[in-house]
């Protein structure tokens, strides 16, 4: 099915900029191995290689090299794009332990939710986590991406035209900056960018609430961002949440009781001196929650790695059968990954599903399934097959 898809959609595979300076890698289905250190001079050569190998996943380097096909220490590094990877795996959500699936590495048994201490079927102790796609997880990843774009635009000065955004084909988004100003940054410099974006190392000691030194909504940079985060936190925080961040019970009760007045106070100088008994130390704990609200949850390793391989746009993701899809920065709010990334839109396939939570593709909700034989539209069947929770009962046929 992957081979057939590429055969009928070759023209949609566009190489990255400066393609002849990039390394390419294919993850192969049959061998379950990565074929690396490939180089291509033009788009036709890349497309021909896709046809011949029909890989499960296709990658290219964020780095530029003098000799892309050489071993790593002989490639001749010339620079690298600034790349951010936002994945639901790195974002705490209330649903992940409910819908994610575990698979026993010993006997292949499947189960839903938190993995057990040992496999109930064979007693095995090693499991594979199968991350699922749901509206909440994907929505959280989108929110983080929107925050990242805001920081890159407002604080670093990149215009939306200088950023390339894409749905990864699985549980998150990629953001690329290919400007020459960032290309030669080393790992240490990229770590500084990571720390800034993630709000790591911010000094709350600079704020002295008693003396009126507190952030306001109108300030640029992290001052304004912390204030917005505090506003967001106070908007919905319960007494229990306030106590969990370190406030005494009476202070937590007072904050909740005075919530409306606190939120209205942002129109003036803010809520910092409004509550008797809530002093600088308590406010700093709330400020820390403001940082957590506005920090961007990214895969820090991806951004600091100057040799990173990243998925090629419009290629299929081996764990979902969905495409990596690019879109403009101003389109992210209305982009629906469970519609816009569907690759297999025709026909049906008969499969046997062992265990699968509910999921949506397009406008249709499927499942949950457990030990069922069922005929599904190709996109839904491919998703379950790629996830490793189903087996085909017939030879699928790609309808064009």
QUIZIPE-V901788 format. One record per residue. SS is DSSP state (helix for helix, strand for strand, loop for the rest). PSI is psi in degrees with one decimal (none if undefined). D_FIRST is the distance of its C-alpha to the first C-alpha in Angstrom with 2 decimals. Layout:
# QUIZIPE-V901788
ss: {SS | SS}
psi: {PSI | PSI}
d_first: {D_FIRST | D_FIRST}
This chain:
# QUIZIPE-V901788
ss: {loop | helix | helix | helix | helix | helix | helix | helix | loop | helix | helix | helix | loop | loop | loop | loop | loop | loop | helix | helix | helix | loop | loop | strand | strand | strand | strand | loop | loop | loop | loop | loop | loop | strand | strand | strand | strand | strand | loop | loop | loop | loop | helix | helix | helix | helix | helix | helix | helix | helix | helix | helix | helix | loop | loop | loop | strand | strand | strand | strand | strand | loop | strand | strand | strand | loop | loop | loop | loop | loop | loop | helix | helix | helix | loop | loop | strand | strand | strand | strand | loop | strand | strand | strand | strand | strand | strand | helix | helix | helix | loop | loop | loop | loop | loop | helix | helix | helix | helix | loop | strand | strand | strand | strand | loop | loop | loop | loop | loop | strand | strand | strand | loop | loop | loop | loop | loop | loop | loop | loop | loop | loop | loop | loop | loop | loop | strand | strand | strand | strand | loop | loop | loop | loop | helix | helix | helix | helix | helix | helix | helix | helix | helix | helix | helix | helix | helix | helix | helix | helix | helix | helix | helix | helix | loop | loop | loop | loop | loop | helix | helix | helix | strand | strand | strand | strand | strand | loop | loop | loop | loop | strand | strand | strand | strand | strand | strand | loop | loop | helix | helix | helix | helix | loop | loop | loop | helix | helix | helix | helix | helix | helix | helix | helix | helix | helix | helix | helix | loop | loop | loop | loop | loop | helix | helix | helix | loop | strand | helix | helix | helix | loop | strand | loop | loop | loop | loop | loop | loop | loop | helix | helix | helix | helix | helix | helix | helix | helix | helix | helix | helix | helix | helix | helix | helix | helix | loop | loop | helix | helix | helix | helix | helix | helix | loop | loop | loop | loop | helix | helix | helix | helix | helix | helix | helix | helix | helix | loop | helix | helix | helix | helix | helix | helix | helix | helix | helix | loop | loop | loop | loop | loop | loop | loop | loop | loop | loop | loop | loop | helix | helix | helix | helix | helix | helix | helix | helix | helix | helix | helix | helix | helix | helix | helix | loop | loop | loop | loop | loop | helix | helix | helix | helix | helix | loop | loop | loop | loop | strand | strand | strand | loop | loop | loop | loop | strand | loop | loop | loop | loop | loop | loop | strand | loop | strand | strand | strand | loop | helix | helix | helix | helix | helix | helix | loop | loop | helix | helix | helix | helix | loop | loop | loop | loop | loop | loop | loop | strand | strand | strand | strand | strand | strand | strand | strand | strand | loop | loop | strand | strand | strand | loop | loop | strand | strand | strand | loop | loop | strand | strand | strand | strand | strand | strand | strand | strand | strand | helix | helix | helix | helix | helix | helix | helix | helix | helix | helix | loop | loop | strand | strand | strand | loop | loop | loop | loop | loop | loop | loop | loop}
psi: {-40.5 | -43.3 | -43.5 | -40.1 | -48.1 | -35.4 | -36.0 | -7.2 | 29.1 | -37.3 | -18.8 | -11.5 | 102.5 | 129.4 | 161.2 | 170.5 | 150.3 | 48.8 | -30.0 | -11.7 | 6.8 | 150.6 | 145.4 | 152.2 | 141.1 | 131.8 | 119.0 | 142.0 | -58.8 | -45.4 | -16.9 | 36.8 | 154.4 | 126.0 | 108.7 | -179.1 | 39.7 | 147.3 | 146.1 | 139.1 | -27.1 | 171.8 | -36.6 | -39.3 | -39.9 | -45.1 | -39.5 | -40.7 | -36.1 | -42.0 | -42.1 | -38.0 | -24.8 | 61.9 | 162.6 | -29.5 | 144.8 | 130.0 | 158.3 | 160.5 | 140.1 | -15.2 | 157.7 | 136.9 | 152.6 | -38.5 | 82.2 | -27.5 | -5.3 | 167.2 | 161.3 | -42.6 | -4.3 | 7.7 | -33.4 | 75.9 | 130.5 | -14.4 | 179.2 | 148.6 | 158.4 | 113.7 | 136.8 | 137.1 | 118.9 | 118.9 | 139.4 | -22.6 | -25.7 | 9.0 | 119.9 | 123.3 | 151.5 | -9.7 | -11.8 | -38.2 | -10.5 | -42.9 | -16.5 | 153.9 | 142.2 | 151.3 | 126.7 | 126.8 | -17.1 | -51.8 | -7.9 | 5.9 | 145.1 | 151.0 | 159.4 | 148.0 | -157.0 | 137.3 | 145.5 | 169.9 | -35.3 | 153.7 | 127.6 | -14.9 | -46.5 | -7.7 | 5.8 | 154.5 | -5.4 | 135.1 | 155.7 | 128.6 | 131.1 | 102.9 | 135.4 | 164.3 | 122.3 | 166.9 | -38.6 | -48.2 | -47.8 | -34.9 | -39.0 | -41.7 | -38.3 | -41.8 | -42.0 | -37.9 | -41.6 | -41.6 | -40.8 | -46.1 | -39.5 | -45.0 | -45.3 | -35.2 | -50.2 | -37.9 | -31.7 | -12.7 | 12.7 | 135.0 | 158.7 | -29.6 | -22.4 | 0.6 | 136.3 | 120.9 | 147.2 | 144.0 | 134.1 | -17.2 | -3.1 | -99.8 | 24.3 | -160.2 | 153.7 | 142.5 | 124.0 | 136.6 | 118.8 | 15.3 | 146.7 | -25.1 | -22.3 | -9.8 | -38.5 | 9.7 | 135.2 | -179.1 | -35.0 | -43.3 | -39.6 | -32.0 | -36.0 | -40.5 | -43.1 | -47.9 | -39.8 | -49.3 | -40.1 | -2.2 | 30.6 | 131.2 | 10.7 | 134.6 | 103.3 | -13.3 | -18.9 | -17.9 | 123.5 | 95.6 | -37.6 | -28.5 | 8.7 | 11.1 | 91.0 | 154.8 | 153.2 | 159.1 | -27.0 | -13.1 | 147.4 | 171.3 | -151.3 | -23.8 | -52.7 | -34.3 | -40.8 | -42.4 | -42.9 | -36.3 | -39.9 | -43.0 | -47.5 | -41.2 | -47.4 | -25.1 | -32.6 | -4.2 | 134.7 | 168.8 | -41.7 | -43.1 | -39.7 | -39.5 | -36.0 | -27.7 | -1.9 | 1.3 | 146.1 | 155.2 | -43.1 | -35.0 | -40.0 | -42.4 | -39.5 | -41.2 | -46.2 | -41.4 | -36.7 | 19.0 | -51.4 | -42.3 | -37.3 | -44.0 | -38.9 | -27.7 | -17.6 | -19.7 | -20.4 | -110.1 | 3.8 | 175.6 | 7.7 | -32.2 | 19.7 | -21.5 | 118.8 | 135.5 | -12.8 | 101.1 | -166.5 | -42.5 | -40.3 | -40.9 | -34.5 | -33.2 | -35.3 | -37.4 | -38.6 | -36.4 | -32.8 | -39.0 | -45.6 | -37.8 | -37.6 | -8.2 | 152.0 | 126.9 | 100.6 | 162.3 | 101.1 | -30.7 | -38.4 | -44.6 | -35.9 | -15.0 | 111.6 | 5.7 | 17.4 | 139.0 | 136.0 | 148.6 | 138.3 | 133.6 | 146.0 | 7.8 | 162.8 | 147.8 | 124.5 | -13.9 | -4.0 | -25.7 | 7.6 | 165.5 | 151.3 | 124.7 | 127.6 | 152.1 | 162.9 | 154.7 | -34.2 | 2.9 | -5.3 | -36.0 | -40.2 | -0.7 | 127.8 | 104.6 | -27.7 | -0.2 | -49.3 | -15.2 | 5.1 | 128.8 | -36.2 | 102.8 | -4.3 | 154.3 | 177.3 | 162.1 | 137.2 | 126.2 | 162.9 | 119.1 | 126.6 | -52.6 | 126.6 | 129.7 | 173.7 | 145.2 | 159.8 | 139.8 | 130.3 | -130.6 | 8.8 | 137.3 | 132.6 | 150.4 | -170.8 | 157.3 | 147.9 | 114.9 | 55.5 | 141.7 | 127.1 | 151.1 | 121.6 | 156.0 | 148.0 | -42.3 | -44.4 | -41.2 | -43.0 | -38.0 | -47.3 | -37.4 | -44.3 | -31.4 | -15.2 | 20.7 | 6.1 | 162.3 | 144.5 | 140.8 | -2.0 | 167.8 | 115.0 | 147.3 | 125.6 | 120.2 | 130.3 | none}
d_first: {0.00 | 3.79 | 5.39 | 5.04 | 6.04 | 8.66 | 9.73 | 10.67 | 12.04 | 13.85 | 17.17 | 16.51 | 16.44 | 20.16 | 21.85 | 24.50 | 28.17 | 29.92 | 26.64 | 28.55 | 30.31 | 27.31 | 25.69 | 21.87 | 19.91 | 16.42 | 15.52 | 13.77 | 11.60 | 13.62 | 16.93 | 16.81 | 19.02 | 19.64 | 20.13 | 22.87 | 25.62 | 23.61 | 25.29 | 24.48 | 27.13 | 25.20 | 22.02 | 21.06 | 21.30 | 19.06 | 16.35 | 16.77 | 16.39 | 13.08 | 11.84 | 13.55 | 12.67 | 9.11 | 10.79 | 10.28 | 13.24 | 15.34 | 19.10 | 22.26 | 25.86 | 28.10 | 30.78 | 32.02 | 33.11 | 35.33 | 33.24 | 29.68 | 28.77 | 31.86 | 32.20 | 32.80 | 36.60 | 36.69 | 34.33 | 37.16 | 36.29 | 37.16 | 36.20 | 33.37 | 32.16 | 33.24 | 30.14 | 30.10 | 27.48 | 28.10 | 26.25 | 27.10 | 27.58 | 30.74 | 32.11 | 34.16 | 33.09 | 34.64 | 31.38 | 29.43 | 31.20 | 30.74 | 27.00 | 25.56 | 24.37 | 25.62 | 24.27 | 26.75 | 26.00 | 28.12 | 26.99 | 23.84 | 25.77 | 24.70 | 27.10 | 27.45 | 29.88 | 31.97 | 31.27 | 34.15 | 36.54 | 35.27 | 32.58 | 34.11 | 32.43 | 33.22 | 35.37 | 33.08 | 33.88 | 30.72 | 27.90 | 24.72 | 24.77 | 21.68 | 22.44 | 21.69 | 21.44 | 24.40 | 26.53 | 29.34 | 27.49 | 25.69 | 29.02 | 30.86 | 28.59 | 29.12 | 32.87 | 33.00 | 31.22 | 33.76 | 36.55 | 35.30 | 35.19 | 38.71 | 40.03 | 38.56 | 40.02 | 43.36 | 44.29 | 42.66 | 43.01 | 39.48 | 38.80 | 35.58 | 34.83 | 34.92 | 32.26 | 28.50 | 26.86 | 23.23 | 21.37 | 19.66 | 16.52 | 18.10 | 21.82 | 23.73 | 24.60 | 25.45 | 28.58 | 29.34 | 32.80 | 32.97 | 36.69 | 38.88 | 41.23 | 38.85 | 37.24 | 39.83 | 40.37 | 40.39 | 39.07 | 42.46 | 42.51 | 38.99 | 40.18 | 42.98 | 40.54 | 38.56 | 41.87 | 42.91 | 39.73 | 39.71 | 43.47 | 44.32 | 48.00 | 49.48 | 53.20 | 54.40 | 57.87 | 58.21 | 58.53 | 61.93 | 61.79 | 65.54 | 66.30 | 63.87 | 61.31 | 58.06 | 54.94 | 54.79 | 52.01 | 53.11 | 52.93 | 50.22 | 48.01 | 47.89 | 51.21 | 49.90 | 46.56 | 48.40 | 50.55 | 47.55 | 46.06 | 49.37 | 49.48 | 46.01 | 47.09 | 50.41 | 48.80 | 47.14 | 48.57 | 50.10 | 53.21 | 51.18 | 48.88 | 51.98 | 53.60 | 50.50 | 50.74 | 54.37 | 56.57 | 59.45 | 59.26 | 62.03 | 60.35 | 56.99 | 58.82 | 60.58 | 57.44 | 55.82 | 59.10 | 59.50 | 55.84 | 56.56 | 59.48 | 57.50 | 54.70 | 57.29 | 59.05 | 56.28 | 57.83 | 60.82 | 60.84 | 58.44 | 59.04 | 60.23 | 63.89 | 63.65 | 63.47 | 66.48 | 65.66 | 62.24 | 62.97 | 61.27 | 59.59 | 58.03 | 56.86 | 55.30 | 53.20 | 52.06 | 51.47 | 49.16 | 47.11 | 47.06 | 45.54 | 42.84 | 42.06 | 41.72 | 40.29 | 36.64 | 34.42 | 32.33 | 30.87 | 33.95 | 32.57 | 29.96 | 32.73 | 35.22 | 32.92 | 33.59 | 30.86 | 28.04 | 24.37 | 22.66 | 19.10 | 18.42 | 18.33 | 15.39 | 12.95 | 10.67 | 12.52 | 11.38 | 13.67 | 12.66 | 9.40 | 12.18 | 13.43 | 16.73 | 18.91 | 22.38 | 25.32 | 29.10 | 31.39 | 33.10 | 29.93 | 29.13 | 31.28 | 29.40 | 25.83 | 23.74 | 20.78 | 19.37 | 19.30 | 19.11 | 16.08 | 13.63 | 10.52 | 8.87 | 12.10 | 11.90 | 11.91 | 12.39 | 11.32 | 14.16 | 14.48 | 17.56 | 18.57 | 21.23 | 22.50 | 21.43 | 23.77 | 23.68 | 21.41 | 20.95 | 18.12 | 19.50 | 22.66 | 21.73 | 22.72 | 21.04 | 22.70 | 24.36 | 22.96 | 24.55 | 23.84 | 22.33 | 20.18 | 18.79 | 16.54 | 15.12 | 13.53 | 9.77 | 10.75 | 13.28 | 11.42 | 8.73 | 11.97 | 13.73 | 11.25 | 11.18 | 14.91 | 15.42 | 17.41 | 15.44 | 14.00 | 11.93 | 14.49 | 12.47 | 9.54 | 7.14 | 7.40 | 6.62 | 10.34 | 12.13}
